[in-house]
């Protein structure tokens, strides 16, 4: 009797193992294919990229564009440091934000257009450098603030980083890569920072010091909303797959 049960369990485990293995083998890497972005500028941005990606010279590759984020990140820190004495240096920071939007928008698109992309390296390096760039934005602003307010900016770095970590972990769990949340994506965030720079140039930094704590609180609240919605979506996927496994096991038991 024990032998029969043992053979039955082995059969079930083997069947389920094959099903999981087949599913994993059939799932292509999707890190270079983001989910449709639900943001104000997404459709216009997509048309702009698609209509101009063919204009790059042959010697420019997608990975060249990806690596330029290092230069833009260094530029942000330098211009932020210089802006301590003259806020007009923030025009340089805004230029870095624009250039990073340009290279970040076209690096993957260029590889797909020419079919010369390296999507796994691109996924890893592009998003690692996105974190470096985001940190550089906040470090640049920290130079403009007093010591106590500077600590709040430093706290914003892990909070913003958690948005990125949530996106990457959700991709690992679902093979769906989402980078827009609550109607805003990377392009909108860059525009917000450029507008932020214009306001500092025009009105100084005192008003930022007054609202910085509220920016931190709102950022944490939005992060909680994003994480809650993401985990709920993944939970529902798991529960659906669990019910499917239970049904398969019952079917196998009936056949035996």
N, C-alpha and C positions, 0 to 999 in steps of 0.2 A: 504493500500500500504506500509506504514512504517513498519507494522508488518511483511509483507511478506519479505521485504528487511532485517529486523532485523533477522528473522528466517534464511534467506539465509546466512547472514554473520556469524551467529552462527554456522551453518552447516559447512561452509568453515573453520572457525577457529577451530572447533572441529576436523575435518578431518586432517588439517595440524598439530594440536597439537598431535594427535595420531601418525602421521607419524614420527614426531620428537622424540616423546617418544619411539616409537618402535626402531628407529635408534640408540638412545642412549643406550637402553637396550641391543641391539645386539652387541654393540662395546665393546669388551673385553679390559681390561687394557693391554696396550702394552709397559709400561715403562721398563719392563725387557726384551723386545725383540727389540734390536736396529736394525735399517736398516742396510743392508749389508755395511760394511765399505770399502770405496774405497781409500785404502792407500797401500803403498808399502809393508808393512809387514802384512797386515790384514789376508791373506789366511794362511800364515805360522804360525801366532799366533793362529788362530783358530784350526789348526791341532794340535799344541802343547797342547792347552788347552783340546781338546776333547780326546787326547790320554793319558792324565795324570790325569784327574779329578777323576778317580776311585781310585787313589793311596792315597787319604787322609784317615787318621784313622777315625773310626766311631765317636769318641768324638768331632771331629772338625766339626763345622757347618758353613754355609755360613756367618751368621751374626757375628761370631767370626772374620772371615777374614775382614769383612767390618769395624769393630770397631778398628782393628789394625792400621788403617790410623791415628788415634789420636796419637799413639806412634811414627809413622814415621814422623808426622808433628812436634812433639816436638823435635825429633832427628834432623830434619833439622835446626830448630832454634838454638839448642845447637851447632851443628857443624859449622853453619855459624858464631856464636859468637866466637867460638874457632879459626876459620880461620882468624880472624883479625890479629893474630900474626904469624900464620903458615898456608899457603895455603894448605898444605897437609891434613889438617882436612877436606877439601872438598871431599876427598875419602870417608869419613863417610857420607857426604851429598849424594854422588852418590850411596852409599849402600842403603840409605833411599829411593832414587828414584827407585832402582831396587826392593826393598822389597814391595814398594807400588804398583808397576806394578804387581808383583806376586799375592798379596792378592786381588787387585782390579780386576784382570783378572779371578780369580777362585771363587770369592765369589758367584756371580750369577750362574755361571756354576755348582757349587757344589749343590746348591739348586735345579736347574732344573734336574740334573742327578739323585738325590735321590728323587725328587718330594717332598721335604721338605721345599721349598723356601717360603719366605714371601715377595712377589714381591713389594707390595705397600710400606711397611716399607723399603725394600731394595732400592727402587727407591728414596725415600725421604732421607734416611740417607746416602746412598752411595754418592749421588751427593752433599749433603750438606758438607760431609767430603771431597769431591773432591775440593770444594772451599776452605775449611780450609787448605788443603794440598798445593794447588796452592799459596795461600797467604803466607804460611810458606816458600815455595821456595823463593819467592821474598823478604820476610823479612830477610831470611838468607843471601841473597846477599847484602842487604842494609847495613849490618854491615861492609862490606869491603870497602865502598865508603865514600867520604867526605859528608858533610852535604848537599851541594847543589845538588849533584848527587843523594843523597839518596831520595830527594823529587821526582825525576823522577821515581825512582823505586816504590815509593808509588803511583804515578799516574798510573803505569802499573797494579796495583792490580784491580782497578775498570774497566780498559779496558779489562783485561783478564776475569774478572767476567762477563762482558757484553757478551762475547762469550757464556758463560755457561747459562746466563739468556736467551739469544736468543734461545738456543737449548731447554731449558725447556718450554718456552712460545710457541715455534713452536710445540712441542709435545702436549701441551694443546689444540692447535688449530687444529691439524691434526691427532693426535694419531699415529704419525710417529716419532720415536726417532732417530735423526741423530746426531752423534758425530764426524764425520769427515768432514773437510772443506778444500777445495783447495788441496786435495790429502794428507792431514796430519791428524792423529788422536792422541789420548792420548799417545799411545806407541811411536810414532815418536817424540812427544814433550818431553817425558822423555829422549829419546836418545839424543835429541838436548841439553837438560840441562846437561846430563852427559858429552857430548863432550865439552860443555861450561866450565864445571868444570875442565876438563883436560887442556884446553887452559889457564885458570887462573893459575892453578898449574905450568904450564910450562913457561908462559910469564908474570905473574903478572896481576894486575888489571888496570894499566894505560890505556891500549888500550880499555878496556870496557868503561871507563869514556869518551873517545873520541867519541864513537859510540852510547852511551846510548840514546841521544836525537833522533837519527835516528831510533833506535829500537822502541821508543815510537811512532814516526810518522808513521812508516810502520805498526805497530800494529793497530793504529787507522784507517789507510787506509784499511787494510784487514778487520777490523771489519765493516766498512762502506759497503764494497763489500758483505760480508756475510749477513748483515741485509737487504740490498737492494734485493739480490737474494731470501732471505727467505720471505720477505714481498710480493714480486712479485708472488712467488709460492702460498702463502696463498690467495692473492687477486684473482688469477685465480680460485682457488677452490671455493671461495665465489661467484664469478660471475657465475660459472657453476651451483652452487646450486640455485642461484637467478633465473637464467633462467628456471631451472626445476620447481621452485615454481610458477613462472609466468605462465608456461605452464599448471601446475596442476590447478591453479585458473581459467584459461580460459576454461579448460575442464569442470570444475564444473559449471561454468556460462552457458556454452552451454547446459549442461544436464538439468539445471533448466529452 
